[in-house]
Structure formats: C-alpha cells, structure tokens
Amino acid sequence: MQNNNQGKKPENGRSNLPFIIIAVALLLLLIFGSRIMQLFNSVGQEEVTYDTFLTAVEKNDVEQVEIGDTYISYLLRADAQEKVRTIYYTARLPGVELNDVVAALQSNHVEFAGILEDDDTSSLLFSWIILPLIFFVGMMLLMRVIANRSGGGGMGGIGGIGKSKAKVYMEKETGVTFRDVAGQDEAKESLVEIIDFLHNPKKYTAIGAKLPKGALLVGSPGTGKTLLAKAVAGEAHVPFFSISGSDFVEMFVGVGASRVRDLFKEAAKVAPAIIFIDEIDAIGRSRDSRFGGNDEREQTLNQLLAEIDGFDSSKGVVILAATNRPEILDKALLRAGRFDRRIVVDRPNLEGRYQTLLVHTRNIHLAEDVDLRKIAQATAGAVGADLANLVNEAALRAVRMGRQAVNQQDLLTSFETVIAGTEKKGTVLTDIEKRIVAYHEVGHALVAALRKHSQPVSKITIVPHTSGTLGYTMQMPEEEKYLDSKEDLMVQLQMLLGGRAAEQLVFGIQTTGASNDIQRATDLARKMVTQFGMSDQIGLMALSTVSNEYLDNQAYMDCAQTTAAEADAEIRKLLNESYDKAKTLLRDNRALLDEISLYLLQKETITGDELMAYVNADSAEKEKLKGADSTDKE
C-alpha cells in the first residue's frame, strides 16, 4: 500500500511547476548576477602594470584615459572594433608627477579626463537593491510551493520532508506469521487478543471492554521483538505501518512532529490499522533538561503523546512499540491510556529454545543423529537470534565438509564457534605452555567433577581459538535452573579459580591465562555481596543498582565509601576462601590431576564422559582398597 498523498496535486488545482521554474531562474540570476551585469555592460576589466600603461601611450595605442585619485584606467584603439571592450587599469605611483603623465598623453593626442571618486552606480544598485530583491522574490515563490504541497502545514512539503517514512504492509506481505515465532507464547497470547479485537470488536464492546491503545514490547536484543511485530502484520490482515524511532528525527526542528501527524493521519484513513514504532527510545527518552535538551526530539515526543491521546481507540488504531531500554522512556509515554500493555519478550527457556530450533531448522536438511533437545540444553541463555546464527553456521560447516545434511557434530561445533571462535591452527605452543594450559583446564574440570551442586563437564580442549583462549572447559546443564543457592555459587567460584589453583599447585607460578576466570569470579562474588545478600558481614543490604536490565545488565554501587570498602573486603574473602578450597581439593587428588592432564596432552580434546571415566575408576579402586583393608583386620 502506498502513501495516499503521493501523486496528488495541490488542493487549489493549480500546478506548482511555473513557480518552481521562476524560483530556479531567480536563484540562478542571484548566483551568476555579476557575470550577467558584465554582459549587460558589454565591458570587461583587466589590471595591468604601470609600465605597460606607459608603453601603450608611447606606442600611441591608447584611445581614452580616465585619471582618478588612486588609479588610471584606459581603452585601447585596437579594441574599438570588438563587441566587448576591455577597460585596463593600473594604480597611480606616488612618486610620479601628474604633469608628466598629462604631457605624455598630450604629445600622443590621447583623450583624457579626471574623475574625483569611484562612482559605480550600476554595481552599487545591483549589489544592494537588485540582488536582495531577487532573493526575496525567489524565497516567496519557494514558500508558496511549500504551502501548496503541505496544505499550509509548514515543513510538510518540499521533497516530502515532513511526510511519514513508515513502510506499509498489507495482510501477509511480510511473509512472517505466528507460526514463525517460537518460545514467546505469553507475548503471542497478548498480541493475538489485540488482533482478535481488530477483527471482532463487537465481541469485546458488548461487555464494555475497550481496545488497548498501545502495547510496548520490551526485551533483550535478539529476543524477537521486531519479528513479533512482523508476525502481527502477517496475522492481522489490516494495514500495518512500520517505522523506526530514528526516522522521525531530522536536523530541522518540527520535521519529526510533522511526520508523527502524517503517520497517524494516514493510519486513521485506513482504520482498523496497526502502527509499529521500532526502537521508540530514540524519540521517547525522558524529557530531562538538567543537562540540556533536544528541541526536535522533545517536540516529536510531545506530538506523539498528543496524537495517542487524540485518536479514538474504537476506530481500531493500535500502536505497537519496541525497546530494550524501558528505564529511560518518559513516564508520560508509559502511563495508562497510552501504552496500556507492557509485553516482556524474554529469553526463551529450554522448551522455547527447542521450539525455536525447530523453526530455524525447518528448511535445513538434518541428519538422523541430530538431537535438537541436547542443543537446546547446551544453549542456556541464548536468544532467538543466537540460535538462528548457530543453525546457519552449522549448515555452512556441513557444506564446507562436503555433506548434504547437517549432523549433530556440526551443530555442536557451530555452538563452540559462537562462544569461543574457530580453531587457530597456526598457533604453536611450546611444550611447557601446553602443559600449563592442560593442567589449567583440567583444574577447572576436576573441581566441577568432584564437587556437588556443579554442572557436568561436556568437553575439555587445549586447542587455541580465535577468541583469544588457549583452551576451554565447557559445561552443559542437565536441567533448566532458575534459582541458585549460596552453595551452588560457591562451587562456581571454586570451579572458576580451579585453573589458577592447578597452575600454582603443579608449577608454582601464576600466568595470564586465568585473567578471564578471575574477572568472572570477581563479578559473581560482587553480585553475591552487593545484590544477593549472601555476605555475613554486609547482611541483607543491596549496595548496587542494576541499570539497562535488557542490555549490559551493569550494576552501579549505591552506598557510602566506607560500606563499599567493606564490600570489597567481603568479595576478597569469598574469592580467597574459594581459591583455598579449590587448591586443597586438587592437592588431595593430585594423582588424578596428573593422569587426566597427561591424557589431555595426548589427545588435545576430551569429552566429559572420558573425564568421568577417570574419576569413577579412581573412586572404584579406592573402594576396593578399603574393602581389602577391612578383610586384613578381620
């Protein structure tokens, strides 16, 4: 569906083409005015040196001379037959007497005259009267064109600058329906109700219900907010206006407000309709003037608020908006009666990830060994965009390997590629570096295998990857967890610090390979102290505030400096305790640490099953030894 105003003539029925032609001609006259005056005067000018003037006089080439206070101008006899004559001029030399110049002119029978001052009346008239008049008339004509185009709306005319940039979809032109959206059942349920209201309004008005004016889609990047909006377009079978928040804002003040008016005007003409504003935080930011404001953005927001209040929801116009920064939106925008419904598009759970993988693999040839539930289990915390990328990487890998279908290994490898990058085959580690990396990674894995409340290890590798890691230990949760106890988090700290503990225990050194582990452990310990209330010293007190919940989820300290110092001491205490426990655990199982590290050095990559085979075999041998000891005592 195209904009209904496109191709229309002005309401007064007259064409704007003559005005445009006249305005352009006047502006060209303004630009090239000096050249035009020169043509009218049929005279050119050229500056020469004083000796050139004297030489021309001596040769009797000069026809006429004018002597001013500071200059001398003359015409040549040779130019008399030319259509455009040239006036030559030179500066008067201070040391040369005027009588000598006059005598030379009289001896050569040259006409000369003196002038008291430079009185270029035509140039003065053109510069101060004609040019401003041309500019004024041209601007008046252009403003008339603008007024005709916009119907008196000011900025709405020239080039369509004030027109809405919204893309309009009809019925299923987006090619996306709710069948293509998985893992967001609650969000779809809320949107289905809005669509049903548009199709069957009498069913709701019979009981006195009103159609919500707006719904705000909130969630992390990649969770599918825009995809949900496109699915609404595919399911609604009504005009769907889609526009980004940044499309409203221009460098000219008033353009955004004009576009908002035009958008709602067009939607009202074809109601029932849906308006979708993506990244609404671009124009909906809170109006805070403490550090200065943006007049264009604030005017656009004010106009949006007025338009939402101005239309009648019974006409069937619904506004959808999406953002991942709801905390910065203006409170007036979020109040009831504007955006009545807030729909959270959250990260999918285990079943949601499985359904999402089914959607993304619908057109992918899969081998018989593919188990999408295991992939969903391994990708905890992934959003829809991550899963789509994972499936696409797996398909590309299958093509590179010369296969016609994607197998389970392709999916697992692509998942590792997303989190750790591809293998760096050109990186060659020294023998001592490989031993340190092997013990480091086995230190992580062995702590995880020997502690309760820990996620099982699925893979250990010492192959360098492009993300900068020289190796990594991958854990795969057995089930979806939404709560973690203090014991669970303490085990995570021990596992993260197990690599540094192995380095110190075996080699007596500290390397840079533990930098990321220490950073993650410190972040986890800080959350335990400042957010989770898991410190005996601090107690049940929140010391930090989380901002940008759906972006970086960064926490900022909100307490006194002395309290922050106490929190740092508690964080250090948690880390030191976890490090000591990990080191003690590895020291007690030093033989097992050496055996698994040697095995990892030989194979470079081992699975979690191979790791547990070592751990379980060692436990069984210990039980046999215990049984033998008890028999001897008897």
C-alpha positions in Angstrom: 0.0 0.0 0.0 1.4 3.4 -1.0 1.0 6.7 0.7 -2.3 8.1 -0.3 -0.9 11.6 -0.7 1.6 10.6 -3.3 0.9 11.9 -6.8 -1.8 14.3 -5.6 -2.0 17.9 -6.9 -2.5 20.8 -4.6 -6.0 21.3 -3.4 -6.3 24.7 -5.2 -6.0 22.7 -8.5 -3.0 24.8 -9.8 0.3 23.2 -10.8 3.5 24.3 -8.9 5.7 23.9 -12.0 5.7 27.6 -13.1 6.5 28.8 -9.6 9.4 26.3 -9.4 10.8 27.3 -12.8 10.6 31.0 -11.9 12.2 30.4 -8.5 15.1 28.4 -10.0 15.7 31.1 -12.6 15.8 33.8 -10.0 18.2 31.9 -7.9 20.5 31.3 -10.9 20.3 35.0 -11.6 21.4 35.6 -8.0 24.3 33.2 -8.3 25.6 34.4 -11.6 24.4 38.1 -11.2 27.9 39.6 -11.5 28.5 37.8 -14.7 25.2 38.9 -16.1 25.9 42.5 -15.3 29.2 42.3 -17.0 27.4 41.0 -20.2 24.9 43.9 -19.9 27.6 46.5 -19.7 29.5 44.8 -22.6 32.7 45.8 -20.8 35.4 43.6 -19.3 38.2 44.7 -16.9 41.8 43.8 -16.7 44.6 45.0 -14.3 48.0 45.9 -15.8 51.3 47.2 -14.5 52.2 50.9 -14.7 55.0 50.4 -17.3 52.5 48.5 -19.5 50.4 51.7 -19.5 53.3 53.9 -20.3 54.4 51.6 -23.2 50.9 51.7 -24.7 50.9 55.5 -24.5 54.3 55.8 -26.2 53.2 53.4 -29.0 50.0 55.6 -29.5 47.8 52.5 -28.7 45.7 54.3 -26.1 42.4 55.8 -27.2 41.0 57.3 -24.0 42.2 57.7 -20.4 40.5 58.4 -17.1 42.7 59.6 -14.2 41.4 59.0 -10.7 42.8 59.8 -7.3 44.4 56.3 -6.9 44.2 54.7 -10.3 44.4 55.2 -14.1 42.0 53.4 -16.5 42.2 53.4 -20.3 40.8 51.9 -23.5 42.9 50.7 -26.4 42.4 51.7 -30.0 42.7 48.0 -31.2 39.6 47.1 -29.1 37.3 49.6 -30.9 36.1 47.0 -33.4 35.4 44.3 -30.7 31.9 43.7 -29.4 33.1 43.5 -25.8 35.7 46.2 -24.9 38.2 45.8 -22.1 38.9 48.5 -19.6 42.6 48.4 -18.5 43.5 49.9 -15.2 46.6 50.4 -13.1 47.5 52.1 -9.8 49.0 55.6 -9.7 52.6 55.6 -8.5 53.1 58.0 -5.6 56.4 59.3 -6.9 55.3 60.1 -10.4 54.1 63.7 -11.1 50.7 64.0 -12.7 52.1 66.7 -15.1 54.5 64.1 -16.7 51.5 61.8 -17.3 49.4 64.6 -18.8 52.3 65.7 -21.1 52.8 62.2 -22.4 49.1 62.0 -23.2 49.0 65.4 -24.9 52.1 64.6 -27.0 50.3 61.4 -28.3 47.0 63.2 -28.8 45.1 60.9 -26.3 41.8 62.0 -24.9 41.9 62.1 -21.1 39.7 63.2 -18.2 39.9 63.3 -14.5 37.4 61.9 -12.0 37.1 62.8 -8.3 36.0 59.4 -6.9 34.9 55.9 -7.9 31.1 56.2 -8.5 30.0 52.8 -9.9 26.3 53.4 -9.6 25.2 50.3 -11.5 27.3 48.0 -9.4 26.0 49.6 -6.2 22.4 49.3 -7.4 22.9 45.7 -8.4 24.6 44.7 -5.1 22.3 46.5 -2.6 18.9 46.5 -4.3 18.5 44.1 -7.2 20.2 41.0 -5.6 18.2 41.3 -2.3 15.0 41.8 -4.3 15.8 38.7 -6.4 16.5 36.6 -3.3 13.3 37.8 -1.6 11.1 37.1 -4.6 12.7 33.6 -5.0 12.1 32.7 -1.4 8.5 33.9 -1.5 7.9 31.6 -4.5 9.5 28.6 -2.8 7.4 29.2 0.3 4.3 29.3 -1.9 5.3 25.9 -3.4 5.8 24.5 0.1 2.5 25.8 1.3 0.7 24.3 -1.7 2.4 20.9 -1.2 1.7 20.7 2.6 -1.8 22.3 2.6 -0.5 25.1 4.8 1.4 22.7 7.1 4.8 24.4 7.0 7.6 21.8 6.7 5.4 19.1 5.2 6.1 20.0 1.6 9.5 20.2 -0.1 10.7 16.8 -1.2 8.2 15.2 1.2 10.5 16.1 4.2 7.6 16.1 6.6 5.9 13.0 5.2 5.9 9.8 7.2 8.6 7.3 6.3 6.6 4.4 7.5 6.5 1.2 5.4 3.0 -0.1 4.9 2.3 -3.8 4.8 -1.0 -5.4 3.8 -2.1 -8.8 5.0 0.8 -11.3 4.7 3.3 -9.2 2.7 5.9 -9.5 5.5 6.0 -13.3 5.0 6.0 -13.8 8.8 3.2 -15.2 10.9 3.0 -16.5 14.5 4.0 -19.9 13.2 7.5 -18.4 12.6 7.8 -17.2 16.2 8.6 -19.7 18.9 9.5 -19.5 22.6 7.3 -16.4 23.2 3.9 -17.9 24.0 2.9 -15.3 26.5 3.8 -12.4 24.2 1.9 -14.0 21.3 -1.1 -14.5 23.5 -1.3 -10.8 24.3 -0.9 -9.8 20.7 -3.4 -12.4 19.5 -6.0 -10.7 21.7 -5.3 -7.3 20.1 -5.6 -8.8 16.6 -8.9 -10.5 17.5 -10.2 -7.2 18.9 -9.5 -5.6 15.5 -11.3 -8.4 13.6 -14.2 -8.8 16.1 -14.7 -5.6 18.0 -18.3 -6.3 18.8 -17.4 -9.3 20.9 -15.5 -7.1 23.3 -17.6 -3.9 23.2 -20.7 -5.9 24.0 -19.3 -6.4 27.5 -17.9 -2.8 27.7 -14.2 -3.6 27.0 -12.1 -1.1 25.2 -9.3 -1.8 22.8 -5.8 -1.1 24.3 -4.3 2.0 22.7 -0.8 0.7 22.7 1.4 -2.2 23.6 5.1 -1.9 24.5 7.4 -4.8 23.6 10.3 -5.0 26.0 13.2 -7.4 25.9 16.9 -8.0 25.3 18.4 -7.6 21.8 17.7 -10.6 19.6 14.7 -12.0 21.5 12.4 -11.3 18.6 10.5 -8.1 19.2 10.6 -6.9 15.6 9.9 -10.5 14.5 6.8 -10.5 16.6 5.7 -7.2 15.1 6.1 -8.6 11.6 4.1 -11.7 12.7 1.3 -9.3 13.8 1.4 -7.8 10.3 1.1 -11.3 8.8 -1.8 -12.3 11.1 -3.8 -9.0 11.4 -5.0 -8.7 7.7 -5.1 -4.9 8.3 -2.8 -2.2 7.2 0.4 -2.3 9.2 2.6 0.9 9.4 6.2 0.1 10.4 8.7 2.8 11.2 11.8 3.2 13.3 12.1 5.9 16.0 15.1 7.4 14.4 13.1 8.0 11.2 11.2 10.8 12.9 14.2 12.9 13.9 15.9 15.2 11.4 18.2 18.3 11.7 15.2 20.6 11.2 13.1 21.4 14.2 9.4 20.4 13.6 10.1 17.7 11.0 9.6 14.9 13.4 6.3 16.3 14.7 5.1 16.7 11.2 5.9 13.1 10.4 4.1 11.9 13.5 1.0 13.9 12.4 1.2 12.5 8.9 1.6 8.9 10.2 -1.5 9.0 12.4 -3.5 10.8 9.7 -2.7 8.0 7.2 -3.5 5.3 9.7 -6.8 6.9 10.6 -7.8 6.9 6.9 -7.5 3.1 6.6 -8.5 2.1 10.1 -8.5 -0.5 11.5 -4.7 -0.4 11.4 -1.6 -1.1 13.4 1.3 1.3 13.9 4.6 -0.2 14.9 7.5 2.1 16.1 10.7 0.2 16.5 13.4 1.5 18.9 11.0 4.0 20.4 13.6 5.1 22.9 15.1 7.2 20.0 12.3 9.7 20.5 10.7 8.6 23.8 13.7 9.4 26.1 12.7 11.2 29.3 12.5 14.9 28.9 15.3 16.0 31.3 16.6 19.5 30.9 19.3 19.4 33.6 22.0 18.7 31.0 20.3 20.4 28.1 17.7 19.0 25.7 17.0 18.3 22.1 14.2 20.6 20.9 13.5 18.4 17.8 13.2 15.2 19.8 11.1 16.7 22.5 8.7 18.3 20.0 8.4 14.9 18.3 7.7 13.2 21.7 5.1 15.9 22.6 3.4 15.4 19.2 3.4 11.6 19.7 1.7 12.0 23.1 -0.9 14.3 21.7 -1.7 12.0 18.8 -2.1 9.0 21.1 -4.5 10.9 23.3 -6.3 12.4 20.3 -7.4 9.3 18.4 -10.4 7.1 19.4 -9.4 3.5 20.1 -12.8 2.4 19.0 -11.8 3.3 15.4 -9.3 0.4 15.5 -5.9 2.0 15.5 -3.4 0.2 17.7 0.2 1.3 18.5 3.0 -1.2 19.0 6.4 -0.1 20.1 9.6 -2.0 20.8 12.6 -1.1 23.0 15.4 -2.7 25.1 15.8 0.4 27.3 12.4 0.9 29.0 14.0 2.6 32.0 14.9 5.7 30.0 11.4 6.2 28.5 9.4 9.3 29.5 6.9 8.5 32.3 4.1 10.3 30.3 4.6 7.8 27.5 4.2 4.8 29.7 1.2 5.8 31.7 -2.1 4.0 31.3 -4.2 5.3 28.4 -1.2 5.5 26.1 0.8 2.3 26.3 -1.7 0.2 28.3 0.1 -3.1 28.0 3.7 -4.0 28.6 4.7 -7.2 26.9 8.0 -8.7 28.0 9.8 -10.7 25.3 12.2 -12.6 27.5 15.0 -15.1 26.7 13.4 -18.5 25.9 13.5 -21.4 28.3 14.6 -24.9 27.5 11.3 -25.8 25.7 11.3 -22.4 24.0 14.8 -22.9 22.6 13.8 -26.3 21.4 10.8 -24.9 19.6 12.9 -22.0 18.2 15.5 -24.6 16.8 12.6 -26.4 15.2 11.6 -23.2 13.4 15.1 -22.4 12.2 15.8 -25.9 11.0 12.5 -26.2 9.1 14.2 -25.7 5.8 17.6 -27.3 6.8 18.4 -30.9 5.8 19.2 -32.7 9.1 21.0 -36.0 9.5 19.4 -38.8 11.6 21.7 -38.3 14.5 20.6 -34.7 15.2 19.1 -34.2 18.7 17.8 -30.7 19.0 16.9 -31.1 22.6 20.6 -31.6 23.5 21.5 -28.4 21.5 18.7 -26.5 23.4 20.0 -27.9 26.7 23.6 -26.7 25.8 22.5 -23.2 24.8 21.1 -21.9 28.1 20.7 -18.1 27.9 20.7 -17.9 24.1 18.1 -15.7 22.4 16.4 -16.4 19.1 19.0 -14.5 17.0 21.8 -16.6 18.6 20.0 -19.9 17.7 19.4 -18.7 14.1 23.1 -17.9 13.8 24.0 -21.3 15.3 21.9 -23.2 12.8 23.2 -21.2 9.9 26.9 -21.8 11.0 26.2 -25.5 11.2 24.7 -25.5 7.7 27.8 -23.6 6.4 30.1 -26.1 8.1 28.2 -29.0 6.5 28.8 -27.5 3.1 32.5 -27.0 3.8 32.8 -30.6 4.8 31.1 -31.7 1.6 28.0 -33.2 3.2 24.4 -32.9 2.1 22.9 -32.7 5.6 23.7 -31.1 9.0 24.6 -33.6 11.7 24.9 -33.3 15.4 28.6 -32.6 15.3 28.0 -29.6 13.0 25.6 -28.1 15.5 27.9 -28.7 18.5 30.9 -27.3 16.6 29.0 -24.2 15.5 27.9 -23.6 19.1 31.5 -23.7 20.2 32.4 -21.4 17.3 29.9 -18.9 18.6 31.2 -18.9 22.1 34.9 -19.4 21.5 35.6 -18.7 17.9 37.2 -21.1 15.3 40.3 -23.1 16.0 43.7 -21.3 15.3 45.6 -24.0 13.6 48.6 -21.8 13.0 49.2 -21.1 16.7 52.1 -23.3 18.0 52.5 -23.5 21.8 55.8 -24.6 23.4 55.7 -27.8 25.4 55.7 -26.0 28.8 52.9 -23.8 27.6 50.8 -26.8 26.5 51.4 -28.5 29.9 50.3 -25.3 31.8 47.2 -25.0 29.7 46.4 -28.7 30.1 46.7 -28.5 33.9 44.8 -25.3 34.0 41.8 -26.7 32.1 41.8 -30.0 34.0 41.9 -28.0 37.2 38.5 -26.4 36.2 37.1 -29.7 35.1 38.2 -31.7 38.1 36.8 -29.3 40.6 33.5 -29.4 38.7 33.5 -33.2 38.6 34.4 -33.7 42.3 32.0 -31.1 43.8 28.3 -31.4 44.2 26.0 -28.6 43.0 28.1 -28.3 39.9 27.1 -28.6 36.2 28.6 -31.6 34.4 31.5 -31.1 32.1 30.9 -31.9 28.5 34.2 -31.0 26.8 37.8 -30.0 27.6 40.2 -28.8 24.9 43.6 -27.2 24.8 43.3 -26.1 21.1 43.7 -22.3 20.8 40.7 -20.4 19.3 40.2 -17.1 17.7 38.5 -15.6 20.7 41.9 -15.5 22.4 41.5 -18.6 24.5 44.3 -21.2 24.6 41.8 -23.8 25.7 38.4 -24.0 27.5 36.2 -26.3 29.6 32.6 -26.5 28.6 29.8 -27.4 30.9 26.3 -28.5 29.9 23.5 -28.2 32.5 21.3 -31.2 32.9 18.2 -29.2 33.6 16.9 -25.6 33.5 17.6 -23.8 36.7 16.0 -20.5 37.8 17.4 -20.3 41.3 20.9 -20.8 42.7 21.7 -21.3 46.3 24.8 -19.9 48.0 26.4 -23.4 47.9 25.8 -23.5 44.1 27.5 -20.1 43.7 30.4 -21.1 46.0 31.1 -24.1 43.8 31.0 -21.9 40.7 33.7 -19.7 42.3 35.8 -22.8 43.1 35.5 -24.1 39.6 36.4 -20.7 38.1 39.5 -20.5 40.3 40.4 -24.1 39.8 42.6 -23.3 36.8 44.8 -20.8 38.7 44.9 -23.3 41.7 46.3 -26.0 39.4 48.9 -23.7 38.0 50.1 -22.7 41.4 50.0 -26.3 42.8 51.9 -28.0 40.0 54.2 -25.3 38.6 54.4 -22.8 41.4 53.7 -20.0 39.0 50.8 -17.6 38.1 50.1 -16.9 34.4 47.9 -14.5 32.5 45.7 -17.4 31.3 43.5 -17.0 34.4 42.6 -13.4 33.7 39.1 -14.1 32.4 38.4 -16.6 35.1 39.4 -14.1 37.8 37.2 -11.4 36.2 34.2 -13.7 36.1 34.7 -14.9 39.6 35.1 -11.4 40.9 31.9 -10.3 39.1 30.0 -13.3 40.6 31.4 -12.7 44.1 30.4 -9.0 43.8 26.8 -9.9 43.0 26.7 -12.3 45.9 27.7 -9.5 48.3 26.0 -6.4 46.8 22.9 -7.9 45.2 22.1 -11.3 46.6 22.6 -10.6 50.3 24.9 -13.6 50.8 27.5 -11.9 53.0 27.5 -12.4 56.8 29.3 -9.1 57.2 27.1 -6.9 55.0 23.9 -8.8 55.6 20.6 -8.2 53.8 21.5 -4.9 52.2 21.5 -4.1 48.5 24.6 -2.0 47.7 24.3 -1.7 43.9 21.6 -0.8 41.4 21.2 -2.6 38.1 20.7 -0.4 35.1 20.0 -1.4 31.5 18.4 -4.6 32.5 17.9 -5.8 28.9 21.3 -4.6 27.6 24.6 -5.0 29.6 22.8 -5.5 33.0 25.6 -3.4 34.6 25.3 -2.8 38.3 26.5 0.5 39.9 27.4 0.9 43.5 24.9 3.0 45.5 26.3 3.2 49.0 28.8 5.1 51.2 32.5 4.7 50.5 33.1 3.0 53.8 30.4 0.5 53.0 31.9 -0.1 49.6 35.3 -0.8 51.2 33.6 -3.3 53.5 32.0 -4.9 50.4 35.4 -5.2 48.7 36.8 -6.9 51.8 34.0 -9.4 51.7 34.5 -10.0 48.0 38.2 -10.6 48.6 37.3 -13.0 51.4 34.9 -15.1 49.3 37.5 -15.3 46.5 40.3 -16.3 48.8 38.2 -19.0 50.5 37.1 -20.4 47.2 40.7 -20.5 45.9 41.9 -22.3 49.0 39.2 -24.9 48.8 39.9 -25.5 45.1 43.6 -25.8 45.8 43.0 -28.2 48.7 40.7 -30.3 46.5 43.3 -30.6 43.7 46.1 -31.3 46.2 44.1 -34.2 47.6 43.5 -35.6 44.1 47.0 -34.8 42.7 47.4 -38.2 41.0 44.1 -37.9 39.3 45.0 -34.3 38.1 48.3 -35.6 36.7 46.7 -38.6 34.9 43.9 -36.6 33.2 46.3 -33.8 32.2 48.7 -36.3 30.6 45.7 -37.8 28.7 44.6 -34.3 27.6 48.1 -33.5 26.4 48.0 -36.6 24.2 44.5 -36.1 22.7 44.2 -32.3 23.0 40.4 -32.6 23.3 38.5 -35.0 25.5 34.8 -35.3 26.3 33.0 -35.2 29.7 32.4 -38.9 29.6 36.2 -39.6 29.3 36.8 -37.3 32.2 34.2 -39.1 34.4 35.6 -42.5 33.4 38.9 -41.4 35.1 37.1 -40.0 38.1 34.8 -43.0 38.6 37.6 -45.5 38.0 39.6 -43.9 40.7 36.7 -44.0 43.1 36.1 -47.7 42.4 39.8 -48.5 43.1 39.6 -46.7 46.4 36.5 -48.7 47.4 38.4 -51.9 46.6 41.4 -50.8 48.7 39.0 -50.0 51.6 37.5 -53.5 51.3 40.9 -55.1 51.3 41.9 -53.3 54.5 38.8 -54.4 56.3 39.4 -58.0 55.4 43.0 -57.9 56.7 41.8 -56.5 60.0 39.4 -59.4 60.5 
